[in-house]
Amino acid sequence: MTVPQAPARPLRSLGFIHLVPFDRNDPGKGLRDGVELFRYAEELGLDSGWVRTRHLQYGLPSPAVFFAAVAQHTKRLGLGSAVIPVGHENPFRLAEDLGTADALSGGRVLAGVSVHPPGYSEATNDLVHDAGWREEDYGYGRIERLRELLDGHAVREVPAYNGIGGDIDSERVEPHSPGLAGRLWYGGGSLRSAEWAGRSGLNWLVSNISTTTDGDLNFGRVQRAQIDAYRAAHPAGDAARASVARVIVPTDGATPEQLRKYEEYAAARTPRTERVHGGKTIIARDVLGSTQQIVDFIREDLAFQAADDYLFELPFEFELADWKHILHQLATEIGPALGWQPSGAGAAADPAWNAA
């Protein structure tokens, strides 16, 4: 196969996704390591750092709280969530938290969300959500309600001030952060979700887990079909923004110990990529290799060719030094080889995020 000399679509930004894992006996250390990693990413000139959302696991459950902390140590880096499962959230309260984080960060929050019913046992669901979860609507309308709240739609009529408690009432969710509603990403993995996100005018985010409708295990081809369907349905057409995330582990510059760890990690995870799970779920193979091998893979991959933003998913099981090594290679070797240039440290927030 002839390798194209450049991605088919201009690369708009380069970033990473992190679980922010921690030890149950010392969670503060893992969270502080996460803040340090985001600070380091900005120093390298990367455009964005995204966090996963994990409940009842040893990973970050509260992206907005984390963003508020990271905002005190960075000035420019986009702060994304990949993704917040809104089924666990009250859209009103989530809008308040995201608005607070966005105001503190100077308009840098990139709110990636998804929606699905609670997935725990009934007893756990009752404990987490109360019994009302059985009657809740966990459809796309939950995302639409969140966007309306972020956009400043009125929740109530404000009564006339009667002299009690101070004249501080608002008709909308506060703090309101202009532009935040336009920085919503829908994290999906099916043609149905892609078409809905497109019709709804949202941004589109795909990762290393997806859905196949016909047993096709060609991951890039499956995701490319979703990206194409998303843009076909979006009012902006080809200008609609799509981001692709994969687990990518560069070996250049790794110590012998790191290289052994990286190779064992990838080998252990490869078998799961060779079959369909549950009738429709497929998983992308981790990309492990030299700068040139990674660049060649990205240039040949059908999904990356159609993406505006490339995100490297950091392995959960690694440590701060390993994650820093991956980000360093991404910013100093891989990104430039793809035609990307780092942003200046200390620069203002990227205005491109507000045009997303």
N, C-alpha and C positions, 0 to 999 in steps of 0.2 A: 504494500500500500504506500502511495506517495503521501508524505506528510506535508500539509499546507504550511506555508511560511509564516502565517499569522492566524489568530482566531478569526472565524468568519464574521463575528460581531465585535466591535471595539470593546475592550475591557474597561469598565467604568470604575470599578473599585475592587480592592483586595482586602480580605479580612479573615477572621477565624471564629470558630464556635467552641465554647468551653463549658464543661459540666460544672466546674468549680467544686470538685469533690473534697470531702473532708473526713477526718477520723471521728467516729462518734464520741470518743473520749476527749477530743480537743478540736471541736469544730471551728473555733476562732482562727486557728493556724491556717486551715485550708481556705477559709474565706479571705484572710489577709493575703495569702499567696495568690488568690485570684485577683485581688486589687493590684498587687505588684505586677502580675502578668499583663494586665490591661495598661498599666503605666508604661511597662516596657514596650508593649505593642505601639503605643503612641510615639515613644522615643524612636522606634524603628521607622516610623512614617506610615504604618498600616492605616487603612481607612476606617475599619470598624472591628469591634469585638462583640460577639454575641454570646449569650448564655442560654443553656438549656434550662428547663424547669422540671424539677423532680419533687414528687411528694412521697413521703414514707420511704425515702431512700437517702443515701449519703451523698446528696447533691443539692445544689441550690434550689430552694423552693420559692424564693421571693426576689425576682429580678428587679423590681422597682426599688427595693431597699438597697440592693447591691449597686444599682446604677447611681443612687444618691451618694454612696460612699466613693465609687469610682470617679464621680464628677468632681470630687474635691482634690483628685490627684491627676486629672487630665483636663485638657482645654479643647481638643479638637476631635478626638476619636468618636465615631458613631457608636452608640450603645444599643445593641439589638437583643431581642429575645427570640430564641429559636427552639421551641415556641412555648407560649403560655397556653395551656389547655383551659379555655374559658369555661368549660363545664365545671371546673372547680371554683369558679369565681362568680361573684356578684358583679355584673358589668358596671354598675354605679360605683362601687368601691374600687374596682380595678381602674376605672377612668380617673378617680381621684388620685390613686397611687401613681399612675403613669403621668398624669399632669404635674404632680409634685416633682417627680424625677426629671421630667422634661424641663421644667422651669429652673431647677437647680443646675442642670447640665447645659443650659443655654440652647435648648432646642436640638438635642442630639439623640433622643430616644427613637429607635426603630422597632416598633412594637409588632413582633411576629406572634400570631395567634392561630389557634385551631379550635375545633369544637367537636365533641363527641360525648356520649353519655358516660357516667361514672363506670369504671371498670372493675371495681373491687367486689368482694362478696356482698351480699345484701346486708349482713350484719355490720360490715365495715362501712358500707355506704350510709347506713342509718346513723352511724356514729359521726361520720365526716360531714354529711349533708343534712341530717335530720330526715324524717320520713318523707318530707316533701319532694325529695329527688325523684320519686316515682311519677309525679305529676308534672315535673318540669319539662319544658321544651328545650331540647339540646340540639336544635337545628341551627341553620345559618343565621336565623333571626337574632340569635344571641350576639353574633358578631356585628350585625347591623345596628343593634341597640347600642353596643359599645362605641361604634363609630359616631353615631349621632350624639352621644354624650360627650365624646372627645371634641366634637365639632362645635359644641356650645349650644346645642338645642335646649330650649327651655324645658325644665322639669316641672315648674310650678309658676304661679303668679305670686309676686312678692307683695304682701300686704303693706299698707302704709305704715310708716314708722310710728309707734305709739309711745315712744319715750322709754321703753324698757329694754335693757340688754344691749343697746347700741345699734346704730343704723348700719349693719354689716351684712344684711341678708342679700342673697343672690338668687336669681331665677335659674341658674345653670350650675353645672359641676364646676367647682373651683379647687385648685387654681386652673384656670383655662390657659392652655398653651397653644397659641395659633400655629397651625401647620402640622400638629401632631396627628390629627385624623388622616392627613394625607400620607403619613409615614406608617401606615398599617400594612403589614405583610400577612398573607394567608399561607400557612405552612401546610401543603397538601401532597397527595401522592396518588391521585386518581384523575381520570378524565372528567368525572363529574365535578370534583372540587375545582379543577382547573377552569372549567367553563363557568362555574358560579363565580369564582374569584374574578375572572375576566369581566363578566357582565356587571359585577358589582364595582368595578373600577379599582380594585385593590392591587397591591404588588403581590408577586408570586414567589414563593420560596420552596425549593425541593432539596431533599437531603439524600442520605445513603439508604433509605428504606422507601420502597414504592410499591405500586400495585400493578400487576399485569392482568390484562383481560383475556388473554388467549394463551397463557403459558410461556410467552416470550421471555427469555432470560437475558436478552441483550439490554442491559440496564440503560445505557445511553439512548438507545432507540426508544425505549418505553418513555423515558423522561422527555425526550425531544417531542414526542407526540403530545404530551401534556402541555409543554411550553407553547407549541404551535396552536393547540386548542385554546389555551388561555389568551393568547394575543388575538386570535380570530374572534373571540367573544368580547374583548376589551374595547371600550370606546376609543382609546388611543391607538389601537391597532398595533403595528410593529413597534411603536414607541413605548408600549407598556413594559414595565420593568420586571425582570425575572432574575433571581439569584439561584445559583447551584452550589450545593455543599457536599463534599465528600471527605472521607478519612484519607488523608494524604500524609505520608511519613517520609521525609527526605533522609537519605543516608549519608550524603556528603557532609563532612565535618563532624560526624558522630564519633564518639570514642568507641573502642572495641566493646566495652560493656554496654553502651547504648545500642550499638549495632546488633549485638546478640539479643538484647531485649526487644528491639524493633522487629527483628526477623521472627522470633518466637511468637510475638503478639500477632503478626500478620498470618503466620502459618496456622495458628490455632483458630483463627476466625474465617479462614478461606472455605472450609466445607459448608458453612451455612449459606454461602453465596451460590452454591451449585444446584439448588433446588427451590421450588416454590413452597412457601409456608402457608398453611391454612387455606390452600386453594387459590390464593391471589397475591400474597405478599412476597416480594423479592428484595434481596439485599445486595448492595453493590460491593464488589471486591475492594479491599483496601489497596491503595496505591503506594507501594513501597519501592524506592529506588533513588537513583542519582538525579541531579537537577535535570539533565538531558532526558532521562527516561520519563520524569514527571511532566516536563514541558511537552514531550512528544505525545504522552497520553492525553493531556488536556487539549492539545490541538486536534487530535483525532476524534475525541469524544463528541458525539452528536449533541448531547445536552449542553456541555460547556460551550460549544460553538454558537449556541443560541442565547447564552446567558450574558447579562450585563455585569454581574458581580460574581466573583469567585470566593468561596469561603472554605477554609481548611478546618475540618472537624478534628479536634485534638483528642487522642485516645484517653479514655477515662483513667486507665490504670497507671499512667506515667506520673512523673514528678516534675516539680517546677523547672529544674535544670533541663529536662527533656523537652518540655513545652517551649522553653525559651530557645532551645536549639532549633526546633521546628520553625518558630516564628522568625528567627534570625535568617534561616535559609530561605524562607518565603519572601522576606523583605529585601534581602541583599542579593539573592541569586535567581530564584524562580520567577518572582515578579518581574524584575528587569528583563529576563529572557523572554517574557511574554509581552513586553512593550510597556509595562507599568512602571511608574516612577513614584518613589515615596513622597509623602507630603512633609512639609517642613514642621519640625517639632515646635510646639507652642503656637501654631497658627490657629486661626479662628475655625469654628465648626464648618465643615464642608457645606457650602450652599446647595450642592447637588442633592443632598438628602431632602431639603425642603422642596425640591422640584420633582421628587420621586413620584 
